[in-house]
Amino acid sequence: MLQATLQFLVRSIVSNPDDATVATRKVGPNDLLEVRVHPDDLGRVIGKNGRTATALRTVVNALAGGKRVRVDVVDTDF
């Protein structure tokens, strides 16, 4: 559920929604959600002073119901 919600939010923000993916990995007892977007959309996902990325993390952690979830925006070149 968290992965699908985050993917929906990220795809709503970016200009290239087909290139936006969210992958889930288990890191110890916690989950890690990796957000990958087109390089041109990286600034949109991070936002001014990281505000958009912080807002995405806040929404995901609120939906996690007390479970520890980390959200990383991965900088990759296509």
VENWOMO-V454593 format. One line per field, one symbol per residue. ss: DSSP state (a for helix, b for strand, c for the rest). burial: I if it has 24 or more other ideal C-beta (glycine too) atoms within 12 Angstrom, else O. Layout:
ss = ???
burial = ???
//
This chain:
ss = caaaaaaaaaaaacccaaacbbbbbbbccbbbbbbbccaaaaaaaacaaaaaaaaaaaaaaaacccccbbbbbbcccc
burial = OIIOOIIOIIIOIIOOOOOIIIOIOOOOOOIIIIIIIIOOIIOIIIOOOOOIIOOIIOOIOOOOOOOOIIIIIOOOOO
//
